[in-house]
Amino acid sequence: MTGEIGHLLLMLATVAAAVQMLAGLQPRPLPRLAATALGWQLIGLVGALAALGLAFHDNDFSLAYVAAHGHTTMPRLYAVSAVWGGHEGSMLLWCAILALWSVLAGWRLGAPGDEAARAHAVRTLGVLGAVSLAMCGYVLLTSNPFVRLLPAAPEGRGLNPMLQDPGLVLHPPLLYLGYVGTALPFAATLAALAWGEPAGLARRLRPFTAAALAFLSLGIALGSWWAYYELGWGGWWFWDPVENASLMPWLAGTALLHSLAVTEKRGSFKNWTVLLAISAFSLSLLGTFLVRSGVLTSVHAFATDPRRGVFILALLVVVIGSSLALFAWRAPKVGLGGRFGLVSRESLLLTNNVVLAVAC
């Protein structure tokens, strides 16, 4: 029954994401409905993760995903990490983390007593609901970890021995906290472009951007450390090629954090901030695509099936295309922002952003 319960909870989360999207993107947003839908989405995704974890605990090899990544003799620590050690489980974790970030967005983006900020927060939840609907639909239709294997396997194949490492237990969750965290400034930026920017938005977005960047930094550090001593490549560029996919959103996120600081303090860099928010999330999706499509070959690439990668590639095209089209339409209203001197802190931060963008 564990697999069926997990499947139903995943379906519940997908429907809730659709309701959250519709409630947030109405001409007049519906805050209570959006919050209720988000709550059910979080319950569904966390419950589905718990059901998958219970299946690994019970060695339920009638689930194809557990049979592929579990084993009766595998240490308990790695049985836990096996929940997200493969493609299907890692995408389920991706969706659950997005729901957690969405809860934080709804809680912290709206300023008490500021109706414009509260409406913007609900519209941000609507954009996040659209992203969540796409990703939950992807898991449900193409990467379901609750698919039954009949007859059940007598024993699982176990997690790749090279991935049975303490560093790799925390590496994927930390990376996803960083990857998915870039969705929040992206969604808030799109909501501001479409419906207007509330006062103090840059100030409220900075902590979220800093937190996502911190998680991404820790994830990259753990991954590069693992690759250094496990693969033994050496050299200054010592991480596995898959890790380079996470470096790109890190560079864009670092530039975004600096750009938000200037936008908050001086009202400058508004166009930079919009483009970097779009770029950081787009590059996170690009990294997700690269490690799941067979484009990059690695000991810990999650999938090599191009058909699964096509869905994320299509989502990437929609995200980039629609975001840049919206920016092109609303750019005159964004404005260039405040002026600053040639020799100033803002000039140095602008140079910093150019360097980071070129490096990316």
N, C-alpha and C positions, 0 to 999 in steps of 0.2 A: 504493500500500500504506500510505502514511502515515495516511490517514484510517481504514483498517481497524484498524491497530495502535492508534491513539488510542482508537477505539471499544472495542476489547477491553480496553485498560488502564482505561478508565472503568468498564466492567462489572466488572473485577477489584476496583476500589476500592469499588464499591457492595456487592459480596458481602462484602468484607473489613469494611466498616462494619457490616453486619448481624451478622457473627461477633463483632466488637468489642462491639457492644451486648449480645448474648446472653451473652458471657463476663463482662461487667462487672455485669450485672443479675441474675445467678444468686443464689439464696439463699446459696450460698458462692461468691464471685467467683473467677474463674480468671485470675490475673495473667499467666501465661505466654502463654495463648491470646489474651488481650486485647492484650498487647504485640506478639505476632506478627501479629495481624490489623491492628493499627495500622501496623506496618511495611509490610505489603503494601498497605494503603490509601494510605500516603504514596508508595510506589513507583508505584502506579497513577495517582495524580493528578498527581504531578510529571512522570511519563512522558507522560501525556496532554497536559499543557501543553507539554512539549517537542515532542511530535508536531505540535501545532497551530502552534507557532512555526516548525518546519521547513516546514510547509505554506506559511506566509507567506513564508519565505525562498525557497522554490522556486516561488512564485507559482502554487500549485496551485489553479487556478480551477475544478476539478471539485468542490471543496468549496463548498457554498453560502455558508458563513460567510466564507471567504476571498474569494470573488467579491464579496460585499457590502461588505467592508471593506478589501480589498487593491487594489494597483495596481502595475504594473511600474515606474512612474516615481516612486513614493512613496519619500522618503528612508528609509534603513534604520532610523533611530531611530523613525520613526512606524510602520514595518512591525512593529517589536517591540511598540509600544504598541497596535497594532491587535489584537493577540492578546487583550487585555482591553478593547478599545475598543467592543465591541458586547455585546449581552445574553448570548449563549451563552458567549462567551469569558470575560466577567466573572464569570459564575456558576461556571465551571470554576475560575477563580482563587479565588473565594470558598471553594469546597470544599477546594482545596489549602492555603489559609491555615488553615482549620479543622484540617486534619490536622497542620500544623506546630504550632499552639497545643496540640493534643492531645498531641503528643510532649513538649512542655515540661511539660504538666500531669503526665503519667506520670513524668517525670524528677524534678520538683521538689516535687510535692505530698506524696509519701510520705516521711516522716522515717525515716532509718536506725534500725533497732531498734525502731520503734514500729509494732506490728502493726495497731493501730486506724487509724493514719494511712495505712498501706500499703493496707489494705482499702478505706478511703475513696477513695484515689487511683484504685483499680481501678474502683470504682463510679462515680466521676466520669468515667472513660473510657467506662463503659457509657452514661451520659447523653449524652456527646459523640458516641458512636457512633450513638445514636438520631437526634441532630440531623444528623449527617453522612449517615446513610442516607436521611433525608428529602430533603436537599439534592442528594445524588448521584442519587437516584431522579428528582428534579425535572429535573435536567440531562439525564439519560439518556432520559427519556420525553417531555419537552416542549421541551427547549432544547439539543439535541445539536449541538455545533459541527462534528461529523464527518459530517453528512448530505451525501450525494453530489448533485451537480447534473448531470444527464444530459440533453442533451450539455453538456460543460464550456463555461463562458463564455469567449469569446476574450480578454476583458479585464475586470478588476475595476472596481468603481465607486469604490473608494478611500475612505479615512476622511474624514469631514466636515472641510473645510478649517479650520473654527473650532476643531476639536479637535486639529489638528496644531500643538501648542504644547508647549514643554518642560515647562511647569507641569502640563499634563494627562497627561504621560507617567508621573509619579510620583503624581499625585493619586489615581487609583483604588486602586492597591496600598496606599497609606498609609491611605486611608479603610477599606479592607477589613481591614487589620491591626487597626485600632481597632474597627470594627464586630464582626468575628468574635471579637476578643479578649474581648468582653463575654460570650461563650458560656462561658468558663472559670469565672468566679465564679458564673454562673448554674448550671452543671452541678454545681459543688462544693456550692453551697447546697442544691440539690435532693437531692443524695446525703446531705448532713448532715441535712436534714429527714426523709428516709425511713429512714435507718439510724443516725442519731446523729452528733453532731459530735465529731471527734477534737480533742484538745488542740492549741492553737496554730494552728487553721485560719485565723483572721483574719490572723495574722502572715504566713502563707505565701501568702495571697491578695493581700495589699497590693501586692507587686511586679508581679504580673500585671495588676492593675487599673490601676496607675500606668503601666505600659508601654502598655496598650491606650489609655488616655486620652491619652498623649503622641502616639501614632501618629494618633489621631483628630484631635488639635489641629493637627498638621502638615498632615494632609489637608484639614481645613477651611480652614486658612490659605492653602494653595496654591489651593484652589478659589475662595475669595473674592477672592484677588489676580487670578486669571485672569478671573473674571467682571467685576471692576472695570475692567480695561483692555481686555478684549475686547468686552464688552457695553456698557460705558460708562454704567452706570446711575447711579453716584454715590450720595452720601448715606451715612449711617451704616449702613444696612441694605443694604449694596451687593452682596450676593451673589445669584446666581441662585436662584430658588425651590427648586430641587432641593437646594441646600446646606442649606436650613432643615431638611430631613429628617435630616441628620447632626447638627444642633445639639441635637436632643432627647436622643439617647443620650449626647451629651457632657455635658449638664446632669445627667442621672441618674448618669453615671459619676463626675462630680466629687463629687456628693453621696455616692456609694457609697465613694469613696476616703476622705473625711472620716469617714464612719460606721465604716468598718473600723478606722480609727485609734483611735476611742473604744472600739470593741468589744475591740480588742487590749489597750489600756492599762487601761481601767476596767471592762470587762465589760458596758458599757451599750450602748444603741442596737441590741440584737440584732434586734428586730422591724424596725427601720429598715433594717438591713443586708440582711435577707432580702428585704424588699419592693423595695429599690433594686437588688439583684442581679437579681431577676426583671424589674424595669422596664427596666433598661438593655438587656438582651438583647431583650426584647419590642419596645422602641423601635427597636433595630437592625433587627429583622425588619420592623417597620412602615416604616422608611425604605427597606428593600429592596423592599417591596411598592409603595410610592408611586411609585418611579422606574421600575417595570417593568409598571405596570398601565394607564397612560394617565391616572391621576388627576391627576398634575402634568404640565404641558406645559413642556418646556424644550429648549434646543438640545442638551443632553447627557443627557436622560432616555434610558435604555437601551432601553425598549420601550414600545409603545402598544397591545399586544394584551391586552385584559382577561382572556382565557382563561388566559394565563400568570400573571397576577396573582392569579387565583382560588386557585391551588394555594398560593401563599405566604400568602394571606389565611386559607385553611383551616388552614395550619400555625400561623399566628399565633393563631388561635382556640384550637387545641389546646394550644399552649405556655402562653398566658395562663390558659386555663381549668383545665388540669391543675395548673399551678404554684400558682395561688391556692387551688385545692381542697386540694392537699397542705398548703399553709401553714395553711389554716383548720383542717384536721384535726390538725396537729401544733403549732399555735400555743401551746397550754397548756404544752407541754414546752420551747418556745423560751424563754418567760419574758420578763419586762421587763428583766432585766439589773440591774446595780448602780445604786445611787442616786447622785445628784450634787447639789451645791448650786445654789441659784437664781442666785447670782453666781459663775460658774465658767467655765472654758474649755469644758466640755461644754455649758453653756447657750448659749454663743456659737456652737458648732458645730451645735447643734440649730436655732438661728435660721437659720444658714447653709443647712442642709438644707431647711428650710421654704421659704426664699426661692428656692432652686434648683428645688425641686419645683413651686412655684407658677409660676415662669418657664417651666418645661418645659410 
